[in-house]
Amino acid sequence: MTFRNRLQYLLVKRLQISNKMALSLIESGAVLVNTLAVKENVLIDLEDEVVYQGEILKAAKKMIYLAFYKARGIETTLNTDIPNNLKELLPFEDIFPVGRLDKESEGLLLLTNDGRLFDKTLRKEHQTEKEYLVTVDKVIDDEFIARMSGGITIMGKKTLPCRLEKINDFTFKIILVQGLNRQIRRMCYQLHYEVLELIRIRIGNVTLGDLRPNEYRVLDRSYEL
């Protein structure tokens, strides 16, 4: 998906003029980008405003980035036909989740109206860490830690190695760089453990912090996953 285009392309499309004429307008300084005259065929981004002779050819789009605590029982979907959908809880229009979190799990979701973040996350698959706090129904032993850390075969595929930290007899932290469907639950099930509670507490450098279910905080656009 393309998010950035040359100024020339925008002028040709919006003013229905030739490439040559578009370049001429740019070189003359007649086109304003974010209130400043430009004389080069610059790249235009989503946040940029373009004006020609007082007419806004492209409005600046305000980017929104949120850390949101998805409560247990909420479906990570914007489909309002599905009960307990995420759309009913979102604080802004035109934003969507980056990634998923299954219905019975809770914790951190990233919400945005910036499709570039979604593309970036896909490109960084198997690089972005996701950290979870997990409570299970039986005492966690050394064998459980070793086998979970080394990878478990689920859905015909062995999971990538991951990092585990035992918190107490029934609770551990796990850091994954994968996002297979219900991965942690399936891994535990293969070892005859049942997940009682699963909370995602971090995605990359973004943490859940002190958010409570259905609360959000605004993230600065400079953060990196």
C-alpha positions in Angstrom: 0.0 0.0 0.0 1.4 3.4 -1.0 1.1 6.2 1.6 3.6 8.7 0.1 3.5 10.3 -3.4 5.4 13.0 -5.2 3.8 16.4 -5.1 3.7 16.3 -8.9 1.5 13.2 -8.9 -1.0 14.9 -6.5 -1.2 18.0 -8.7 -1.8 16.0 -11.9 -4.5 14.0 -10.2 -6.3 16.9 -8.4 -5.9 19.7 -11.0 -6.2 17.4 -14.1 -3.1 18.9 -15.6 -0.1 17.5 -17.4 3.1 16.4 -15.7 5.0 19.3 -17.3 2.5 21.8 -16.0 2.5 20.3 -12.6 6.3 20.6 -12.4 6.1 24.2 -13.6 3.7 25.1 -10.8 6.0 23.5 -8.3 9.1 25.3 -9.6 7.2 28.6 -9.6 6.5 28.3 -5.8 2.8 28.5 -6.4 2.1 25.3 -4.3 2.2 25.4 -0.5 3.0 22.4 1.6 2.2 22.9 5.2 1.9 26.7 4.5 5.4 26.9 3.0 6.1 27.3 -0.7 8.1 24.4 -2.2 10.1 24.5 -5.4 11.0 20.8 -5.6 9.0 17.7 -6.3 8.9 16.6 -2.7 7.3 13.5 -1.2 3.9 14.1 0.3 2.9 12.2 3.4 -0.4 11.6 5.1 0.2 14.4 7.6 0.9 17.0 5.0 -1.5 19.7 3.8 -1.2 20.9 0.2 -2.7 24.2 -1.0 -2.8 25.9 -4.4 -4.4 29.3 -5.0 -6.2 29.1 -1.7 -7.7 25.7 -2.4 -6.8 22.7 -0.2 -5.8 19.9 -2.6 -5.0 17.6 0.2 -5.9 18.0 3.9 -3.5 17.0 6.6 -4.6 13.8 8.3 -4.1 13.7 12.1 -2.5 10.5 13.1 -3.8 8.7 16.2 -1.8 6.1 18.2 -3.4 4.6 21.3 -2.4 1.9 23.8 -5.7 0.3 24.7 -6.5 -2.3 27.4 -8.9 -4.9 25.8 -11.0 -6.5 28.5 -11.6 -10.2 28.6 -14.7 -11.2 26.7 -14.3 -8.5 24.0 -13.9 -9.6 20.4 -11.1 -7.9 18.5 -13.3 -7.0 15.6 -14.9 -3.9 14.2 -17.9 -5.8 13.0 -20.8 -4.4 14.9 -22.9 -7.5 14.0 -20.7 -9.5 16.4 -21.7 -9.1 20.1 -19.1 -7.5 22.4 -17.2 -6.1 19.5 -14.3 -3.7 19.8 -16.0 -0.9 17.8 -18.4 -0.1 20.5 -15.6 0.7 22.9 -13.2 2.7 20.7 -12.8 6.3 21.7 -12.3 7.6 18.2 -13.8 7.0 14.8 -11.7 5.6 11.9 -9.2 3.7 14.0 -8.4 0.0 14.0 -6.4 -2.5 16.0 -2.9 -3.5 14.9 -2.9 -7.3 15.5 -5.4 -9.3 17.5 -6.0 -10.6 21.0 -8.4 -13.6 21.4 -11.7 -13.1 23.2 -10.7 -14.9 26.4 -7.4 -13.0 26.7 -6.9 -9.4 27.8 -4.4 -6.6 27.8 -2.5 -4.4 25.4 -3.8 -3.6 21.9 -2.4 -0.9 19.6 -5.1 1.2 17.9 -4.4 3.7 15.1 -5.7 5.2 11.9 -2.3 4.9 10.4 -2.1 2.1 7.9 1.7 2.5 7.8 2.0 1.1 11.3 0.0 -2.0 10.2 2.4 -2.5 7.2 5.4 -1.9 9.4 4.2 -4.5 11.9 3.7 -7.1 9.1 7.2 -6.4 7.8 8.7 -6.9 11.2 7.0 -10.2 11.8 9.3 -12.4 14.0 11.1 -9.3 15.2 8.6 -7.4 17.4 8.5 -8.9 20.9 5.1 -9.5 22.6 5.1 -10.1 26.4 2.4 -11.9 28.3 1.6 -12.6 31.9 0.0 -16.1 32.1 -1.6 -18.0 35.0 -2.2 -21.8 34.6 -4.1 -24.5 36.5 -1.1 -26.6 37.7 2.3 -26.0 39.3 4.9 -24.9 36.8 8.0 -27.2 36.9 11.4 -27.1 35.2 10.3 -29.4 32.4 7.4 -27.0 31.5 9.8 -24.0 31.4 12.3 -25.9 29.2 9.8 -27.3 26.7 7.9 -24.1 26.3 11.1 -22.1 25.8 12.4 -24.5 23.2 9.3 -24.6 21.1 6.1 -26.7 21.0 4.5 -28.2 17.9 1.0 -26.8 17.4 -1.2 -27.0 14.3 1.6 -29.0 12.6 4.2 -26.3 13.2 6.9 -25.9 15.8 6.8 -22.6 17.5 10.0 -20.4 17.6 12.1 -20.4 20.8 10.9 -18.0 23.4 11.8 -16.6 26.8 10.0 -17.6 30.0 10.3 -16.3 33.5 8.6 -18.1 36.4 6.8 -15.6 38.7 5.3 -18.1 41.1 4.0 -21.7 41.1 1.2 -20.9 38.8 2.2 -17.7 36.9 4.9 -17.0 34.3 5.9 -14.3 31.9 6.5 -15.3 28.3 8.0 -13.2 25.5 7.2 -14.2 21.9 8.1 -13.0 18.5 5.3 -14.9 16.8 1.6 -14.4 16.8 0.0 -17.7 15.9 -3.7 -18.2 16.6 -4.1 -18.8 20.4 -0.5 -19.7 20.5 0.2 -19.7 24.2 -3.0 -21.5 25.0 -2.2 -24.2 22.4 1.4 -24.5 23.7 0.2 -25.0 27.3 -2.5 -27.5 26.2 0.1 -29.7 24.5 1.9 -29.9 27.9 -1.5 -30.6 29.7 -1.8 -27.2 31.3 -4.9 -25.0 31.0 -4.5 -21.2 30.8 -6.7 -19.5 33.4 -5.7 -16.0 32.7 -3.6 -14.4 29.9 -2.7 -10.7 29.9 -0.6 -9.1 27.2 1.6 -6.5 28.9 3.9 -5.3 26.2 4.3 -5.0 22.4 7.7 -3.9 21.4 8.5 -0.8 23.4 4.9 -0.1 24.3 3.8 -1.3 27.7 0.3 -1.8 29.3 1.4 0.3 32.2 -1.3 1.2 34.7 -4.2 1.0 32.2 -7.3 -0.7 33.4 -9.8 -2.6 31.2 -11.3 -0.5 28.4 -9.0 2.5 29.2 -6.5 4.0 26.8 -3.6 6.4 26.6 -2.4 8.4 23.7 1.0 7.4 22.4 3.5 9.9 20.9 4.0 9.3 17.2 7.8 8.9 17.7 7.5 5.6 19.5 9.0 2.6 17.8 7.8 -1.0 18.0 
